[in-house]
């Protein structure tokens, strides 16, 4: 497994997709922050103009715009970025590119047949994915600090224990979903299937079906007995509270671990039973 792990890290390090995906993600973050800041400045100028032209009027429209929420910190802003799902989306695409290449480039035919314990293939993929995710999160965090220094100068750092717990849970949630993505890659082996399905799930398309099922249950029972969206909390990283999650944190953590075990277990069973052809 150690050699497989090093092989995947070598592939990742020398893959052009690594640099391309990282630059695109950082570029989109910069563009989003720049546009948001420009809109804030425009609204503030409009507000100032309105106050000047309507001075003395009894009914004056008041619009309050803050560059960031009260008591918001750099770490809060970073967690909010993770909850937006951009990191998850790029990691899903990246996993599809790197591990999907195993099928296209003959890895499963030439190397996997020489591995007596095929669970090591799944273990190496998960370990390599975790390393890339940690690196991606670290670079994103440094980039977030730079963005806040540029667009929100004076914002405090704010590395509070509860926020650090939220970051750890976000890592687990991301890994749980990426385990599902790797399972789909092993199962379908066709980028035309696993890639669009994974992207749709990562962008929240599943909530449409979950809400339809909730509506059906409500119509039959007269009330919503159980919100199906909770079962998809692994692919709804945006629902995780940033501060003081309590039971929500516990549920998300337990469900993430269960999903990690289930998807990786199914992946191991599939790759052990599959004929390498």
C-alpha positions in Angstrom: 0.0 0.0 0.0 2.9 2.3 0.8 4.3 2.0 -2.8 0.8 2.5 -4.3 0.4 5.6 -2.1 3.8 7.0 -3.3 2.8 6.2 -6.9 -0.4 8.2 -6.6 1.4 11.1 -4.9 3.9 11.0 -7.8 1.1 11.1 -10.4 -0.6 14.0 -8.5 2.6 16.0 -8.2 3.5 15.7 -11.9 0.0 16.1 -13.2 -0.8 19.3 -15.0 -4.3 19.1 -13.7 -3.0 19.8 -10.2 -1.7 23.2 -11.0 -4.6 24.0 -13.4 -7.3 23.2 -10.9 -5.6 25.0 -8.1 -5.1 28.2 -10.2 -8.8 28.1 -11.4 -10.0 27.7 -7.8 -7.9 30.5 -6.5 -8.8 32.7 -9.5 -12.5 32.1 -8.9 -12.2 33.0 -5.2 -10.4 36.2 -6.1 -13.0 37.1 -8.7 -15.8 36.5 -6.3 -14.3 38.6 -3.6 -13.5 41.4 -6.0 -17.0 41.5 -7.3 -18.5 41.4 -3.9 -16.3 44.2 -2.7 -17.2 46.3 -5.8 -20.9 45.8 -5.2 -20.5 46.8 -1.5 -18.7 50.0 -2.5 -21.4 50.8 -5.1 -24.2 50.3 -2.6 -22.4 52.4 0.1 -22.0 55.3 -2.4 -25.7 55.0 -3.4 -26.6 55.0 0.3 -24.5 58.1 0.9 -26.1 59.9 -2.1 -29.6 59.0 -0.9 -28.9 60.3 2.6 -27.7 63.6 1.1 -30.6 64.1 -1.3 -33.3 63.0 1.2 -31.9 64.9 4.2 -34.8 66.3 6.2 -37.4 63.9 4.8 -39.5 62.0 7.3 -39.3 58.7 5.4 -35.8 57.9 4.4 -34.8 54.6 3.0 -32.0 53.2 5.1 -29.7 50.5 3.9 -27.0 49.2 6.2 -24.1 47.4 4.4 -21.1 46.0 6.3 -18.0 44.7 4.6 -18.2 41.8 7.0 -20.6 40.7 9.7 -20.2 41.9 13.2 -17.4 39.9 15.0 -16.6 38.0 11.8 -13.0 36.8 11.6 -10.7 35.5 9.0 -11.3 31.9 10.1 -15.1 32.5 10.0 -14.7 33.7 6.5 -12.6 30.7 5.6 -15.2 28.3 6.9 -17.9 30.1 5.0 -15.9 29.6 1.9 -15.6 25.9 2.6 -19.4 25.7 3.2 -19.9 27.3 -0.3 -18.8 24.0 -1.8 -16.2 25.3 -4.3 -13.5 23.3 -2.7 -15.6 20.1 -2.8 -16.5 20.7 -6.5 -12.9 21.0 -7.6 -11.8 18.0 -5.5 -14.5 15.9 -7.1 -13.4 16.9 -10.6 -9.8 16.4 -9.6 -10.5 12.9 -8.2 -12.3 12.0 -11.4 -9.3 13.2 -13.5 -6.6 11.4 -11.5 -8.3 8.2 -10.6 -10.3 7.9 -13.8 -7.0 7.9 -15.6 -6.3 4.5 -14.0 -8.8 3.0 -16.3 -7.9 4.9 -19.4 -4.1 4.4 -19.1 -4.1 0.7 -18.3 -3.2 0.9 -14.6 -5.9 -1.6 -13.5 -4.7 -4.1 -16.2 -0.9 -3.8 -15.6 -0.5 -3.1 -11.9 -3.7 -4.0 -10.0 -3.4 -7.6 -11.1 -0.1 -7.8 -9.3 -1.6 -6.6 -6.0 -2.7 -9.6 -4.0 -4.7 -7.5 -1.5 -6.7 -5.1 -3.7 -8.1 -3.2 -0.7 -4.7 -1.5 -0.7 -5.6 0.2 -3.9 -8.7 1.8 -2.2 -6.6 2.6 0.8 -3.9 4.3 -1.3 -6.5 6.3 -3.2 -8.2 7.5 0.0 -4.8 8.4 1.6 -3.6 10.3 -1.4 -7.0 12.1 -1.6 -6.7 13.1 2.0 -3.2 14.5 1.5 -4.3 16.5 -1.6 -7.3 17.8 0.3 -5.2 19.0 3.3 -2.8 20.8 0.9 -5.7 22.3 -1.0 -7.3 23.5 2.3 -4.0 24.9 3.6 -3.4 26.8 0.4 -7.0 28.1 0.4 -6.6 29.3 4.0 -3.4 31.2 3.1 -5.2 32.7 0.1 -8.2 33.6 2.3 -5.9 35.5 4.6 -4.5 37.4 1.6 -8.0 38.2 0.3 -9.1 39.5 3.7 -6.0 41.7 4.0 -6.8 43.2 0.6 -10.6 43.5 0.7 -11.3 43.5 4.5 -8.3 45.1 6.2 -8.5 45.1 10.0 -10.6 41.9 10.3 -9.4 39.8 13.3 -7.9 36.3 12.9 -10.2 34.6 15.3 -8.9 31.0 15.6 -11.5 29.9 18.2 -11.8 26.2 19.3 -15.4 25.9 18.0 -14.3 27.2 14.6 -11.4 24.8 14.4 -13.8 21.9 15.2 -16.0 23.1 12.3 -13.0 23.0 10.0 -12.2 19.5 11.1 -15.8 18.4 10.5 -15.7 20.0 7.0 -12.6 17.9 6.3 -14.5 14.8 7.3 -17.5 15.8 5.2 -15.4 16.4 2.2 -13.6 13.1 2.6 -16.9 11.3 3.0 -18.2 12.7 -0.3 -14.9 12.0 -2.1 -15.1 8.4 -0.9 -18.5 8.3 -2.7 -16.9 9.8 -5.8 -14.0 7.2 -5.8 -16.6 4.4 -5.4 -18.5 5.7 -8.4 -15.3 5.8 -10.4 -14.6 2.1 -9.5 -18.1 1.1 -10.2 -18.8 2.8 -13.5 -15.3 3.3 -14.9 -16.8 5.7 -17.5 -16.2 9.4 -17.0 -19.4 10.1 -18.9 -21.3 8.6 -15.9 -19.4 9.2 -12.7 -18.2 12.7 -13.5 -21.6 14.4 -14.2 -23.3 12.5 -11.3 -20.6 13.5 -8.9 -20.7 17.1 -10.0 -24.5 17.3 -9.8 -24.4 15.9 -6.2 -21.6 18.3 -5.2 -23.6 21.2 -6.5 -26.7 20.3 -4.4 -28.9 18.9 -7.3 -29.9 16.0 -5.0 -31.9 18.4 -2.8 -34.6 18.5 -5.5 -35.3 14.8 -5.1 -35.0 15.0 -1.3 -37.6 17.9 -1.2 -39.9 16.0 -3.5 -39.7 12.9 -1.2 -40.3 15.2 1.9 -43.4 16.6 0.2 -44.7 13.1 -0.6 -44.2 12.0 3.1 -45.9 15.2 4.3 -48.9 14.5 2.0 -49.2 10.9 3.2 -48.6 11.4 6.9 -49.9 15.0 7.3 -46.6 16.1 8.7 -42.9 15.8 7.9 -41.8 12.8 10.1 -38.1 13.0 9.0 -36.3 15.4 6.8 -34.5 13.3 4.1 -32.1 16.1 3.5 -30.3 15.1 6.7 -29.3 11.9 5.1 -27.6 14.0 2.5 -25.8 16.2 5.0 -22.5 14.7 3.7 -23.1 16.4 0.4 -24.5 19.5 2.0 -21.4 20.9 3.6 -23.1 24.4 3.6 -25.5 23.3 6.3 -22.9 22.7 9.0 -23.0 25.5 11.7 -19.8 27.4 12.2 -20.3 28.1 15.9 -21.6 25.9 18.7 -23.1 23.2 16.5 -23.8 20.9 19.4 -26.0 18.0 18.2 -25.6 19.1 14.6 -21.9 18.7 14.8 -22.3 15.3 16.5 -24.7 14.1 13.9 -22.5 15.3 11.0 -19.4 13.8 12.5 -21.0 10.4 13.1 -22.7 10.3 9.7 -19.4 11.3 8.0 -17.6 8.4 9.6 -20.4 6.0 8.8 -20.4 7.1 5.1 -16.6 6.8 5.0 -16.9 3.2 6.2 -19.8 2.3 3.9 -18.5 3.8 0.7 -14.9 2.5 1.2 -16.2 -0.9 2.3 -18.3 -1.2 -0.9 -15.4 0.0 -2.9 -13.1 -2.7 -1.5 -15.7 -5.4 -2.1 -16.2 -4.3 -5.7 -12.6 -4.0 -6.6 -11.9 -7.5 -5.0 -14.7 -9.2 -6.9 -14.1 -7.3 -10.2 -12.4 -9.0 -13.1 -9.5 -6.9 -14.3 -10.1 -6.8 -18.1 
